[in-house]
């Protein structure tokens, strides 16, 4: 898949950890979600088959669902470009089913994270200092506890290496106080609405990362949205605070790499076949539960 995307499509303007982006002209981009997977901010040498198809299509699902609450950059899936009156270069079918046509925006260089439950890096910080993103938390929390209200915990956006936590004040210094306030409000609002929807499908969204950009002076959602890469999806039926939760996201990969003894510094090790297969199954399950549709 990666070789097809890299050699057949012209005008590549960005290669991210997972997505490759191409300039279509006229203010449009083609965003291709590859099967690459990253963990602890390092791209792994092993791909997860059809992962990119899941990421693009689940993003498209959420973009459509939330457009009334917050505008976004999504126009259509590449497979639907002709119906939308958009002419694309010749794209192999395997690329088209994992590619979105989107509006080109000026990226806001921060990652906007909403946390509904204490887990991951938030849990690690809490155990060490009793805080989450430098904010004091109640004593006695256990892993997986639900916060009374979702937290907004922005980070830097690093092209290489690790993203670093930012306070809301630091975000304000970067983008302006009014924009920082809007980012916080919309991140939490979108997360809460998605979590409420997902609960009816048997999934808890423990946290999620959103990215925003500016288009014609308006803040919009860009990149991906509420995917198993950018969120923690827990099985609601198996949820119980005080332990690691059964999940449908890449936490399974993180746990496997930790069990392998990897020090989280590149190069990352290859993933065993059984980890690849189980990760793929988790991503497909998340997509089908949330959308109610088979993978295109």
Legacy VTK file of the C-alpha trace (Angstrom):
# vtk DataFile Version 3.0
C-alpha trace
ASCII
DATASET POLYDATA
POINTS 296 float
0.000 0.000 0.000
2.707 2.471 0.947
4.679 1.826 -2.241
1.549 2.499 -4.333
0.811 5.735 -2.503
4.359 6.991 -2.711
5.131 6.186 -6.342
1.801 6.724 -8.128
0.533 10.039 -6.785
2.080 13.417 -7.689
2.537 16.538 -5.582
3.110 15.038 -2.163
3.432 17.923 0.299
3.579 16.082 3.615
4.413 12.663 5.009
3.213 12.192 8.570
3.500 9.245 10.915
0.448 7.687 9.302
-0.950 10.039 6.616
0.477 11.163 3.294
-0.935 14.403 1.892
-1.039 15.528 -1.735
-1.884 18.917 -3.246
-4.805 18.712 -5.695
-4.813 22.443 -6.430
-7.737 24.841 -6.039
-7.443 24.733 -2.255
-7.968 20.963 -2.067
-5.819 18.191 -0.642
-5.869 14.407 -0.923
-5.178 12.869 2.480
-4.224 9.191 2.319
-4.255 7.125 5.522
-1.620 4.414 5.136
-1.410 1.195 7.125
1.558 2.540 9.096
1.121 2.578 12.853
2.986 4.575 15.469
3.367 4.010 19.187
5.007 6.291 21.723
5.534 8.750 18.823
7.645 6.269 16.836
6.539 4.757 13.516
6.729 0.976 13.725
8.303 -1.135 10.970
5.186 -3.362 10.823
1.976 -2.238 9.123
-1.583 -3.204 10.117
-3.543 -4.348 7.021
-6.579 -2.157 6.188
-5.901 0.130 9.143
-5.805 3.148 6.831
-9.188 2.249 5.359
-10.660 2.207 8.863
-9.069 5.536 9.813
-10.297 7.455 6.766
-13.798 6.028 6.782
-14.386 6.395 10.512
-13.104 9.985 10.291
-15.531 10.639 7.438
-18.348 9.237 9.597
-17.559 11.579 12.497
-16.922 14.602 10.247
-20.406 14.179 8.780
-22.022 13.634 12.181
-20.436 16.656 13.874
-20.447 19.194 11.017
-23.405 21.012 12.541
-21.499 21.584 15.776
-18.112 22.474 14.306
-17.099 22.915 10.645
-14.328 20.670 9.329
-12.142 20.161 6.285
-13.855 17.036 4.915
-15.402 17.131 1.442
-15.746 13.489 0.397
-14.013 10.141 0.213
-11.853 9.816 -2.902
-14.209 7.108 -4.182
-17.007 9.700 -4.227
-15.036 12.537 -5.807
-16.687 12.199 -9.215
-20.148 12.487 -7.641
-18.959 15.678 -5.930
-17.747 17.103 -9.241
-14.065 16.810 -8.307
-11.568 15.485 -10.868
-8.782 13.439 -9.308
-5.584 12.067 -10.829
-5.554 8.357 -11.604
-5.606 6.701 -8.180
-5.313 2.949 -7.602
-8.500 1.550 -6.003
-6.623 0.416 -2.890
-5.471 4.001 -2.333
-8.843 5.563 -3.127
-10.686 3.564 -0.465
-8.422 5.039 2.218
-8.209 8.614 0.935
-10.208 11.757 1.735
-10.561 14.914 -0.330
-10.322 17.814 2.107
-10.077 21.590 2.146
-6.612 22.996 2.646
-6.343 24.898 5.933
-3.587 26.517 7.970
-2.830 24.060 10.738
-2.866 25.250 14.347
0.286 23.724 15.812
-1.194 22.154 18.926
-2.885 18.874 19.703
-6.170 19.284 21.540
-6.929 16.402 23.888
-10.126 15.744 25.798
-9.967 13.257 28.646
-13.067 11.734 30.177
-11.228 9.080 32.192
-7.862 8.870 33.895
-5.625 6.579 31.893
-2.424 6.568 29.861
-0.061 9.490 30.419
-2.644 11.206 32.644
-2.642 8.212 34.991
1.158 8.107 34.996
1.355 11.804 35.917
-1.315 11.445 38.604
0.508 8.572 40.294
3.666 10.655 40.372
2.351 14.075 41.408
-1.414 13.947 41.977
-1.980 16.171 38.929
-3.127 15.825 35.321
-1.545 18.274 32.903
-0.315 20.171 35.984
-3.888 20.523 37.292
-4.471 19.194 40.855
-6.784 16.184 40.975
-8.792 14.635 43.847
-6.966 12.080 45.971
-7.791 8.403 45.703
-8.408 8.064 41.975
-7.724 4.656 40.436
-6.830 3.834 36.842
-9.865 4.168 34.604
-11.902 6.393 36.926
-14.247 8.814 35.197
-13.578 12.522 35.715
-16.563 14.545 36.974
-16.237 16.626 33.788
-14.006 16.039 30.737
-10.609 17.713 30.916
-8.918 19.713 28.163
-5.194 18.909 28.102
-3.418 20.386 25.053
0.064 19.377 23.936
2.640 20.613 21.476
2.657 19.032 18.027
6.095 17.637 17.297
7.030 16.588 13.764
9.581 14.256 15.318
9.933 12.949 18.863
7.447 13.356 21.663
4.624 15.860 22.059
4.903 17.816 25.294
2.054 18.897 27.616
0.976 22.533 27.539
-1.136 24.467 30.011
-4.149 26.346 28.679
-2.231 29.551 29.404
0.694 28.361 27.279
-1.721 27.483 24.486
-3.121 31.006 24.771
0.356 32.433 24.377
0.750 30.356 21.210
-2.577 30.989 19.474
-4.208 33.819 21.409
-6.498 33.646 24.423
-9.792 33.703 22.525
-8.685 30.968 20.115
-7.345 28.862 22.994
-10.660 29.206 24.789
-12.562 28.171 21.640
-10.284 25.162 21.112
-10.852 24.002 24.666
-14.618 24.433 24.509
-15.023 22.712 21.155
-12.636 19.858 21.972
-14.623 18.988 25.085
-17.985 19.540 23.364
-17.146 17.263 20.427
-15.673 14.618 22.705
-18.692 14.572 25.028
-21.154 14.272 22.151
-19.153 11.452 20.555
-18.812 9.579 23.845
-22.573 9.785 24.439
-23.215 8.397 20.945
-20.605 5.646 21.319
-22.026 4.448 24.635
-25.203 3.431 22.825
-22.958 1.267 20.614
-21.214 -0.400 23.563
-18.033 1.689 23.395
-16.633 4.178 25.902
-14.410 6.875 24.407
-11.956 7.414 27.241
-10.095 10.252 25.537
-9.424 11.667 22.108
-7.040 13.985 20.258
-8.324 16.578 17.809
-6.491 18.923 15.485
-7.745 22.266 14.237
-6.859 24.675 11.477
-7.833 28.072 10.090
-9.746 28.470 6.837
-10.868 31.938 5.754
-10.390 33.116 9.334
-12.594 30.369 10.789
-11.409 27.593 13.125
-12.248 24.149 11.712
-11.480 20.524 12.600
-8.796 18.932 10.389
-6.721 15.747 10.043
-8.491 12.717 11.543
-11.405 12.533 13.956
-12.225 10.069 16.732
-10.320 7.116 15.278
-8.760 4.120 17.059
-5.409 5.866 16.469
-6.385 9.186 18.045
-8.719 7.902 20.779
-9.040 5.245 23.425
-12.063 3.073 22.709
-13.049 0.812 25.614
-15.525 -2.037 25.634
-18.336 -0.695 27.838
-19.389 -4.201 28.870
-15.958 -4.918 30.359
-15.318 -1.520 31.920
-14.290 -1.519 35.572
-12.025 1.092 37.239
-8.813 -0.100 38.785
-7.365 -2.005 35.823
-6.403 -1.762 32.188
-9.625 -1.765 30.166
-10.562 -4.062 27.253
-10.107 -1.881 24.204
-10.576 -1.411 20.462
-7.627 0.868 19.780
-3.843 0.836 19.559
-3.383 0.446 23.305
-3.070 -3.255 22.518
0.021 -2.434 20.432
1.468 -0.220 23.190
0.971 -3.004 25.726
2.565 -5.575 23.416
5.622 -3.374 22.845
5.953 -2.789 26.585
5.794 -6.540 27.212
8.528 -6.979 24.589
10.771 -4.716 26.672
11.093 -1.924 24.114
12.536 1.280 25.615
10.265 3.531 23.463
13.211 4.904 21.519
13.726 4.268 17.778
14.133 1.941 16.086
10.998 0.071 17.155
10.840 -3.719 16.920
8.715 -5.662 14.446
5.288 -6.689 15.697
4.532 -10.430 15.891
1.876 -11.733 13.492
-0.626 -12.413 16.273
-0.389 -8.792 17.490
-0.951 -7.553 13.928
-3.993 -9.797 13.473
-5.558 -8.865 16.823
-4.931 -5.147 16.252
-6.578 -5.315 12.841
-9.572 -7.105 14.368
-9.907 -4.421 17.061
-9.903 -1.597 14.510
-12.513 -3.335 12.375
-14.695 -4.009 15.406
-14.556 -0.347 16.440
-15.536 0.783 12.943
-18.421 -1.643 12.628
-19.795 -0.957 16.103
-19.709 2.803 15.733
-20.932 3.118 12.152
-23.148 0.057 11.935
-21.637 -0.598 8.485
-19.152 -3.085 7.037
-15.838 -1.615 5.944
-16.102 -0.266 2.379
LINES 1 297
296 0 1 2 3 4 5 6 7 8 9 10 11 12 13 14 15 16 17 18 19 20 21 22 23 24 25 26 27 28 29 30 31 32 33 34 35 36 37 38 39 40 41 42 43 44 45 46 47 48 49 50 51 52 53 54 55 56 57 58 59 60 61 62 63 64 65 66 67 68 69 70 71 72 73 74 75 76 77 78 79 80 81 82 83 84 85 86 87 88 89 90 91 92 93 94 95 96 97 98 99 100 101 102 103 104 105 106 107 108 109 110 111 112 113 114 115 116 117 118 119 120 121 122 123 124 125 126 127 128 129 130 131 132 133 134 135 136 137 138 139 140 141 142 143 144 145 146 147 148 149 150 151 152 153 154 155 156 157 158 159 160 161 162 163 164 165 166 167 168 169 170 171 172 173 174 175 176 177 178 179 180 181 182 183 184 185 186 187 188 189 190 191 192 193 194 195 196 197 198 199 200 201 202 203 204 205 206 207 208 209 210 211 212 213 214 215 216 217 218 219 220 221 222 223 224 225 226 227 228 229 230 231 232 233 234 235 236 237 238 239 240 241 242 243 244 245 246 247 248 249 250 251 252 253 254 255 256 257 258 259 260 261 262 263 264 265 266 267 268 269 270 271 272 273 274 275 276 277 278 279 280 281 282 283 284 285 286 287 288 289 290 291 292 293 294 295
